[in-house]
Amino acid sequence: MPPFKFLDDKDVQLAFAVHLRKLRQQQNLSRDALALRSCVPAPTIKKFELTGQISFRQLLLLWQSLDELARLYELTQTSSLTKHSKMPTSIEEVLKDEF
């Protein structure tokens, strides 16, 4: 198992940006074409791809234009939670990697 890594909001924002940029490129869409499809302005898409910064509503519009919203929605469902999404309750769990 890989060593535990603390993620922060910036890590997750950039991961979303990289993922959606790859999907855009796989679909051979320019930023302008994606802007037309998603109703998110092309400069906003560029800023998002470079910094990870975007409003939640615009993130959903981009996701919906490039992937299925159902995949993102599934992350919110209790049945999809895994053992690794549980927060540790003690230092012993962290040290033993029991979460």
N, C-alpha and C positions, 0 to 999 in steps of 0.2 A: 504494500500500500504506500502511495506517495506520502511524503511528510506533510503534516498539516500546514496549510497556508491561510493566513487571515486575509480575507477579501474585504475591500472597502467599496464604497459606492462608485468611485472612479473606475476601479477594476471592472465592475459589472457594466457600467455605462460604456466603456470602451469595448468590452466583449460584445455587447449588443450592436455597437457601431460596426465592428469588424464583421460580425455575422451578416448583418443586413447589407453591407457593402459587397460582400462576396456573393450574396444572392442576387443583388442588382447586376453585378458583373456577369454572373452565370447566365442571367436572362438577357444579356446584351442590351441593357438599358442604360442610357446616359442619365445623368442627374436631371436634365430637363425633361426627358421622357418619363422618369419616375415622378417628377413634380406634377406633370399632367395627370398621371394615373392616380396619384395619392392625394392631390390637393395640398401638398406640403411644398412650399416654395423651394426652388433649386438652391438658393443660398443657405437656407436652413438645413437642407440635406448635406451640403458640403460641410457646414460647420459641425453637424452631427458626426459625419464620417471622420472628421479630423480631431474632434474633442470629446465626442460622446454626449455632448449637451443638447438636449431637446426636451420639449414638453411631453408629458405622458400621452396626451391626446395625439400629438404628431407622431410619436413612436408607434402608437397603435395603428394610425393611418398607414405608415410605412410598412409595418409588419403585415397588415391586411393586404397590401398591394404586392408583397413579395412572398408571403408564406400564408399558412392558414392560421387564423386567429384561434382556432380550437386548440392548436398545439400550445399556444401561450396560455390560454385559459386553463388547460389541464394542470398547469403548475399550481393553480390556486385550489385544486381539489384535494381534500384530505387523503383520499386513497392513493394519490400519486406521491405523497411524501415518503421519503426513504429514511433509512436509519441514519444516514449521514446528514440529513437536514435537521436533526435533533441537536439542540444546543447542549453542551456539556453542563452537568450540574455540580461537578466538583473538579478540583485540580487533579485528583487521582484519575478521573476519566480522561482528562486532557493528556496526562503523562502516559497513560496506558493506551491511548487512542481507542477508547471504548465507545465512541459516539459515531 
